[in-house]
Amino acid sequence: MAFSDYDSFKQHFNLTEKDIENIYQNLKNKTNIAPASSEIVVVLALLYGLISLVAVLGNGLVILVVLTKNNMQTLTNIFIANLACSDVALGIFVIPFQFQTAILQRWVVAEFMCNMAPFVKNLSVNVSVLSLTLIAIDRYMAVLHPLHAGFRKTVAIVVLLIIWLVSTLSAVPYALFHTIESMFKLKDLPERKMCVVKWPSENFRTLYGAYLILLQYVVPLSIITFSYIRITCRIWGNALPGNETCLPRGRARNNNRKKVGNHFWYV
């Protein structure tokens, strides 16, 4: 539980000045918490920076290839490029700020980023999960219903816009309810600013958490699992009719299945 001032802390726990001083001294004597050395900070900064750089450059190249190469602009690749867009946002707006918060245990960057970073993080997760779900549906239609019309490009673009709209609206509470809070100063402990979330009520937190579990986990996992199980059964589970005279034809068909399977997984 966080308290923004010293008096509210005392009042909440019904403590005297002497009680607080004793608690502080006991904690100080029993714990040996030292700040991270500059060498460790440098190494972690390089690793986090490398992760962020690879995420931005790698996914940026994917987007560039899909945009500039006409033969790469298939529906599946468009969905993958959409997934890459969310990962680029994650690399730019989330990873660096998570690093500085974890190392410094305080918020030292611009205050508006306290709202922006959690918002972009949640947005990126939403877009990534829903894009993977869309890819699973696209593969399901291509394998199980190859003669039916799948996603047309115009329909796919509309679906992607809907994904971004739903993802953005679902992440708005993270932007609204994150705030900078100055933690109370206790004796010689320095005061520090932290980026914390303050939900308007416990019911809102519970309902919003349940909604995100459904959006980011339960529904996508159910659709993806169903789609790929059906695809696997269709590719590998069909029994071949006929007798031993049909074995060469059966082997050829199995080879074709393997080619289809390999093409499916690496598209």
C-alpha positions as CSV (number, residue, x, y, z in Angstrom):
1,M,0.0,0.0,0.0
2,A,1.4,3.4,-1.0
3,F,1.0,6.6,1.0
4,S,1.8,10.0,-0.4
5,D,2.5,11.7,2.9
6,Y,3.9,10.8,6.3
7,D,0.8,11.8,8.3
8,S,-1.5,9.5,6.4
9,F,0.9,6.6,7.0
10,K,0.9,7.2,10.8
11,Q,-2.9,7.6,10.9
12,H,-3.7,4.5,8.9
13,F,-1.6,2.2,11.1
14,N,-2.2,4.2,14.3
15,L,1.6,4.6,15.0
16,T,3.5,7.0,17.1
17,E,6.8,8.7,16.1
18,K,8.7,6.3,18.3
19,D,6.9,3.3,16.7
20,I,7.9,4.4,13.2
21,E,11.5,5.0,14.3
22,N,11.8,1.6,15.8
23,I,10.3,-0.1,12.7
24,Y,12.7,1.8,10.5
25,Q,15.8,0.9,12.6
26,N,14.8,-2.8,12.7
27,L,14.4,-2.9,9.0
28,K,17.6,-1.1,8.5
29,N,19.5,-3.5,10.8
30,K,18.0,-6.7,9.3
31,T,18.3,-5.8,5.6
32,N,21.4,-5.2,3.6
33,I,20.1,-3.5,0.5
34,A,22.8,-1.9,-1.6
35,P,22.3,0.1,-4.8
36,A,23.3,-1.6,-8.0
37,S,26.9,-0.9,-8.9
38,S,27.6,1.2,-12.0
39,E,29.1,-1.8,-13.8
40,I,25.9,-3.8,-13.4
41,V,23.8,-0.8,-14.5
42,V,26.0,-0.4,-17.6
43,V,25.7,-4.1,-18.5
44,L,21.9,-4.2,-18.0
45,A,21.5,-0.9,-19.9
46,L,23.5,-2.5,-22.9
47,L,21.4,-5.6,-22.8
48,Y,18.1,-3.8,-22.5
49,G,19.2,-1.4,-25.3
50,L,20.2,-4.3,-27.5
51,I,16.8,-6.0,-27.0
52,S,15.0,-2.7,-27.8
53,L,17.2,-2.1,-30.8
54,V,16.7,-5.6,-32.2
55,A,13.0,-5.4,-31.7
56,V,12.7,-2.1,-33.5
57,L,15.1,-2.9,-36.4
58,G,14.0,-6.5,-36.9
59,N,10.3,-5.8,-37.0
60,G,11.0,-2.6,-38.9
61,L,12.6,-4.6,-41.7
62,V,9.6,-6.9,-41.8
63,I,7.3,-4.0,-42.2
64,L,9.6,-2.5,-44.9
65,V,9.8,-5.7,-46.9
66,V,6.0,-6.1,-46.9
67,L,5.5,-2.5,-47.9
68,T,8.0,-2.4,-50.7
69,K,7.8,-5.9,-52.2
70,N,4.6,-6.5,-54.1
71,N,5.1,-10.3,-54.1
72,M,5.3,-10.2,-50.3
73,Q,2.0,-8.5,-49.8
74,T,-0.1,-11.6,-49.1
75,L,-2.7,-11.6,-46.5
76,T,-0.7,-13.6,-44.1
77,N,2.3,-11.3,-44.5
78,I,0.1,-8.3,-44.0
79,F,-1.1,-9.8,-40.7
80,I,2.6,-10.5,-39.7
81,A,3.5,-6.9,-40.6
82,N,0.7,-5.7,-38.3
83,L,2.1,-7.9,-35.6
84,A,5.5,-6.3,-36.2
85,C,4.0,-2.8,-35.8
86,S,2.9,-3.6,-32.3
87,D,6.4,-5.0,-31.5
88,V,8.1,-1.8,-32.7
89,A,5.9,0.2,-30.4
90,L,6.9,-2.1,-27.6
91,G,10.6,-1.7,-28.3
92,I,10.3,2.1,-28.4
93,F,7.9,3.0,-25.7
94,V,8.0,0.2,-23.2
95,I,11.3,-1.7,-22.8
96,P,13.5,1.4,-22.0
97,F,11.1,2.7,-19.3
98,Q,10.6,-0.7,-17.7
99,F,14.4,-0.8,-17.4
100,Q,14.9,2.5,-15.7
101,T,12.1,1.8,-13.3
102,A,13.5,-1.6,-12.4
103,I,17.0,-0.3,-11.8
104,L,16.4,3.0,-10.2
105,Q,13.2,2.1,-8.3
106,R,11.8,5.6,-9.1
107,W,10.4,7.5,-12.1
108,V,12.9,9.9,-13.5
109,V,11.6,10.6,-17.0
110,A,8.8,12.9,-18.2
111,E,5.6,12.5,-16.2
112,F,3.4,12.0,-19.3
113,M,5.4,8.8,-20.1
114,C,3.9,7.3,-16.9
115,N,0.6,7.3,-18.8
116,M,2.0,6.6,-22.2
117,A,4.3,3.6,-21.4
118,P,1.6,1.4,-19.7
119,F,-0.9,2.4,-22.4
120,V,1.4,1.4,-25.2
121,K,2.4,-1.8,-23.5
122,N,-1.3,-2.9,-23.1
123,L,-2.1,-1.8,-26.6
124,S,0.8,-3.8,-28.0
125,V,-0.2,-6.9,-26.2
126,N,-3.8,-6.6,-27.4
127,V,-2.7,-6.0,-31.0
128,S,-0.2,-8.9,-30.9
129,V,-2.6,-11.4,-29.5
130,L,-5.5,-10.4,-31.8
131,S,-3.2,-10.5,-34.8
132,L,-2.1,-14.0,-33.9
133,T,-5.7,-15.0,-33.6
134,L,-6.5,-13.5,-37.0
135,I,-3.5,-15.4,-38.6
136,A,-4.9,-18.7,-37.1
137,I,-8.3,-18.0,-38.6
138,D,-6.7,-17.2,-42.0
139,R,-4.7,-20.5,-41.9
140,Y,-7.8,-22.4,-40.8
141,M,-9.8,-21.1,-43.8
142,A,-6.9,-21.7,-46.2
143,V,-6.5,-25.4,-45.1
144,L,-10.0,-26.6,-44.3
145,H,-12.0,-24.5,-46.8
146,P,-9.6,-23.9,-49.7
147,L,-12.4,-23.5,-52.2
148,H,-14.2,-20.8,-50.3
149,A,-13.2,-17.2,-50.5
150,G,-11.0,-16.2,-47.6
151,F,-10.2,-12.7,-46.4
152,R,-10.1,-10.2,-49.2
153,K,-7.6,-7.4,-48.9
154,T,-10.3,-4.8,-48.3
155,V,-11.9,-7.0,-45.6
156,A,-8.6,-7.7,-44.0
157,I,-7.7,-4.0,-43.8
158,V,-11.1,-3.3,-42.1
159,V,-10.5,-6.2,-39.7
160,L,-7.1,-4.8,-38.8
161,L,-8.5,-1.4,-38.2
162,I,-11.1,-2.9,-35.9
163,I,-8.3,-4.8,-34.1
164,W,-6.4,-1.5,-33.5
165,L,-9.6,0.3,-32.4
166,V,-10.6,-2.4,-29.9
167,S,-7.0,-2.6,-28.7
168,T,-6.7,1.1,-28.2
169,L,-10.0,1.4,-26.4
170,S,-9.2,-1.5,-24.2
171,A,-5.9,0.1,-23.2
172,V,-7.3,3.6,-22.4
173,P,-7.8,2.8,-18.6
174,Y,-4.0,2.3,-18.3
175,A,-3.5,5.8,-19.7
176,L,-6.2,7.4,-17.5
177,F,-5.4,5.9,-14.1
178,H,-1.6,5.8,-14.0
179,T,-0.1,8.7,-12.2
180,I,3.1,10.0,-10.6
181,E,3.0,9.7,-6.8
182,S,5.6,11.1,-4.4
183,M,6.2,8.5,-1.8
184,F,6.5,9.7,1.8
185,K,9.9,10.5,3.2
186,L,10.8,8.5,6.3
187,K,13.8,9.7,8.4
188,D,16.8,9.5,6.1
189,L,15.1,7.6,3.3
190,P,15.0,10.0,0.3
191,E,11.6,10.9,-1.2
192,R,11.0,9.4,-4.6
193,K,8.5,9.6,-7.4
194,M,6.8,6.4,-8.5
195,C,4.5,5.6,-11.4
196,V,1.6,3.8,-9.9
197,V,-1.9,2.9,-11.0
198,K,-4.9,4.1,-9.0
199,W,-8.2,2.5,-10.1
200,P,-11.4,4.4,-9.4
201,S,-12.8,1.5,-7.4
202,E,-12.0,-2.1,-6.5
203,N,-15.0,-3.3,-8.6
204,F,-13.6,-1.5,-11.6
205,R,-10.2,-3.1,-11.2
206,T,-11.8,-6.6,-10.9
207,L,-14.1,-6.1,-13.9
208,Y,-11.4,-4.6,-16.0
209,G,-8.9,-7.4,-15.1
210,A,-11.5,-10.0,-16.0
211,Y,-12.1,-8.3,-19.3
212,L,-8.4,-8.3,-20.2
213,I,-8.1,-12.0,-19.3
214,L,-10.9,-12.7,-21.7
215,L,-9.5,-10.4,-24.5
216,Q,-5.8,-11.3,-24.2
217,Y,-5.9,-14.9,-23.1
218,V,-9.1,-17.0,-22.9
219,V,-10.8,-16.1,-26.2
220,P,-7.6,-16.0,-28.4
221,L,-6.3,-19.2,-26.9
222,S,-9.5,-21.0,-27.5
223,I,-9.7,-19.8,-31.2
224,I,-6.0,-20.5,-31.9
225,T,-6.1,-24.0,-30.2
226,F,-9.2,-25.0,-32.1
227,S,-7.9,-23.7,-35.4
228,Y,-4.5,-25.5,-35.2
229,I,-5.9,-28.7,-33.9
230,R,-8.4,-28.8,-36.8
231,I,-5.6,-28.0,-39.2
232,T,-3.3,-30.7,-37.8
233,C,-6.1,-33.3,-38.0
234,R,-6.9,-32.3,-41.6
235,I,-3.3,-32.5,-42.8
236,W,-2.2,-35.6,-40.9
237,G,-5.3,-37.4,-39.7
238,N,-7.1,-38.4,-42.9
239,A,-7.0,-42.2,-43.6
240,L,-6.1,-43.2,-47.2
241,P,-8.6,-45.5,-48.9
242,G,-7.6,-48.5,-51.0
243,N,-5.3,-51.5,-50.8
244,E,-1.6,-52.2,-51.2
245,T,-1.8,-51.5,-55.0
246,C,-2.5,-47.9,-54.0
247,L,0.7,-47.6,-51.9
248,P,2.7,-45.6,-54.4
249,R,-0.2,-43.1,-54.8
250,G,-0.5,-43.1,-51.0
251,R,3.2,-42.3,-50.5
252,A,2.9,-39.5,-53.1
253,R,-0.1,-38.1,-51.3
254,N,1.7,-38.2,-48.0
255,N,4.7,-36.4,-49.5
256,N,2.3,-33.7,-50.8
257,R,0.8,-33.4,-47.3
258,K,4.3,-32.9,-45.8
259,K,4.9,-30.2,-48.4
260,V,1.6,-28.5,-47.6
261,G,2.4,-28.7,-43.9
262,N,5.9,-27.3,-44.3
263,H,4.5,-24.5,-46.5
264,F,1.8,-23.8,-43.9
265,W,4.1,-23.5,-41.0
266,Y,6.7,-21.3,-42.7
267,V,4.5,-19.0,-44.7
